[in-house]
Amino acid sequence: MQRLIEPLTPRELEVLDLVCDGDSNLDISARLGISLSTVKYHVLQIYGKLGVARRTQAVAIGVHLKLVQPAWLFECPGPALSIEVASD
């Protein structure tokens, strides 16, 4: 399994978790009570430490490394559809 050269700080893990939830930088800023520029700084630090260039990559690597466990990953889909097969 891949390892990080430098671990994410507790705040970076918190930001990554919110990124995984699909929150925008502005949403994260409001939820954590920090400035938008601080959120952007944390996101860039996360990208650097994970070796990625995009949010989706950060989410994928974060989940792979078990840094985050987004709820949507464990949610069960809706009820199974039943398919009837006509017999001749």
N, C-alpha and C positions, 0 to 999 in steps of 0.2 A: 504494500500500500504506500502511496505517495506520502511524504512527510514535508512539513513546512520548515523552512530554514529559520524563520522567525514567527513565533506564534501570534495569533490575533489577541489583542487586548480584550478585556471584558466588554468595553464599550464598542469595539469593532464587531465582536460577536453579536452584541445586541442590535447593531445596525444591520449586520448581515441577516439576522433573523427577520427583521422588518423588510429587508429587500426580498427575502424569500416569500414573504406574505404578499408581495406585489406592491408595497407602499412606494410612493414616489419620494424623492428627496425632500420635497416640501411637507409631505405627510410625516415623514420620519422626524423632521425638524419640529413639527408641532407636537408629536407624540412624546418626544424625549425632552422637549423644552430647551433645545439648543439651536444655534443659528444655522441657516441654510448653508453658509460657507463651511461651518464645522462638519455638517453632514457630508458635504462634497469631499472634504479632506479625509474623513473616515472611509468613505467609499473608495477613494483613490488609494489609500493605504491598504485596504482589503484587496483591491485589484493587484497591487504590487506584491503583496505577500502570497497571494494565490496564483500569481503568474497569469492573469487573465486580462482581457480588454473590455469585456461586456458584463452586464448584470446577469444575463442568463448563464454565462460561463461561471460566474462567481457562485450562483445558486447551485449549479451542477457539481462543482468542485467542493463546495461547502457541505452538500449532502453526502457526496462520495467519501469525504474525510470525516464524516460524522461530527462536523462542527455545529451543524444545525439539524433539527428534525422538524421540518414544517408540517403543520397539521394536515395540509392538503395531501401530503404524501401517504398518510395513513387512513384517510377517509375512504369509506366504502362507496362504490358507485351505487346508483339507485337500484331498485329491484330488477332482477334478471328478467329479460324478455323471454317469453316462451314462444317457440316456433312450432307450428303444427305442420306436419308433413302429410300431404294427401296420399292416400294409398289407393291403388287401383283395384 
